[in-house]
Amino acid sequence: MRRVFGFGETVLDIIFKDGQPRAARPGGSVLNAFVSLGRLGWEPCFVSEYGQDNVGRLIDEYLVENGVNTRYVNRFNNGLSALAMAFLDDENNANYTFYKDFPDERLQELPEDIAGDDIILFGSIYASSKEVRKSVLRFLETGLKHGAIIIYDPNFRRAHLADLEELKPRIIENIKYADVVRGSNEDFQLIFGADQPEDVLEIIDDDTKLLIYTQNSGSVKVLLNSQEAIVHAEKITPVSTIGAGDNFNAGIIHWLLRNGTTRAGLQLLQEAELSEMAGTGIKFATNVCLGFDNYISHDFARGILAGQ
C-alpha cells in the first residue's frame, strides 16, 4: 500500500468560547489531517515531536487509537509538550496563543524508507522555522529523491507577519519542493500581497504545480497547466472552523490515494477530476466545521468507506 508521510507540529488545542474552555483536542495542521486519514484506514506516518509528559502521553495514545503511525515522533524528556489556546470569535474562527518548551536537540530520526508515489504533507510556520529547518530539508530531499508526491500548505497566520521577512524565503523554497500547493486567499495575500490565484501562479512561475486556492466559506479554485476548476463550498453554520483547511488537505490526499493518482498522473488530471478532488476536500472541511473536533467524525469516515 502507498504510504503517507507528514512533517508537522503537535500541540494540545484548548478551545475557548465566550471566555470558557469548551474542549481539548490534539492539534497541529498535519496532525489534524492525519487523524482523519487514520480514521479512513490509510495509516499515515507522522514526523513530529512532543514530550514524555502527561500531555504527550495523552496525544500519543490518541494518535495510535486513531490509526496514526507515531514511529517517527521524537518523544523528548527535556521540555514540555506544546499547548495552543484557541479563542473562538463570534463567527467561530480561532485566534491562538501558544505555549512551547522544546529541547535543544530536535527531530533527529527521520524516515528514509519513502518510496515512489508515496505522499508527503508538510506546512504551517513549523515547516519554515529555523529551529527545525535542517530536518525539514532532509525530509523533503528524501521524498524528492524517491519520487513522492509533495503537498505544501503554508497556513500562514496574521500573527506571524512580524516575522515574514525572515520566513518568506523559506516559504518560497518550500513551494519549489511541492507538486501541490494548497493555500487560502488569506495565506497568499499576507505572504505575497496576491489577491487572485492567477497572481499566485505568476509569483510561483510554474504552471505545472497543482495550485488549490481556497476562499474560506466561498469557492475553491484549482489551477493546473492552464486548466481551471471552480467548486463552491457548502453553506453551513460552523460550530468551529479549527482544522477546516487541514482536513481539506486530508480530503485531497484521500482522493489521490483512492483514485491511484501517481506523481506523473497529477499532470494528466482534467477539469472534471480537479473538480471532484476539490469537492472531496470541501466535504471533509465541512464535516469538521460541524463540531469541536479537529478531524472528520467517525460516522463521516464510516460513510466515506461505505461509499456514501
Secondary structure, 3 states (H helix, E strand, C coil): CCCEEEECCCEEEEEEECCEEEEEEEECHHHHHHHHHHHCCCCCEEEEEEECCHHHHHHHHHHHHCCCECCCEEEECCCEEEEEEEEECCCCCEEEEEEEECCCCCCCCCCCCCCCCCEEEEECHHHHCHHHHHHHHHHHHHHHHCCCEEEEECCCCHHHHHHHHHHHHHHHHHHHHCCEEEEEHHHHHHHHCCCCHHHHHHHHCCCCCEEEEECCCCEEEEEECCEEEEEECCCCCCCCCCCHHHHHHHHHHHHHHHCCCCHHHHCCCCHHHHHHHHHHHHHHHHHHCCCCCCCCCHHHHHHHHCCC
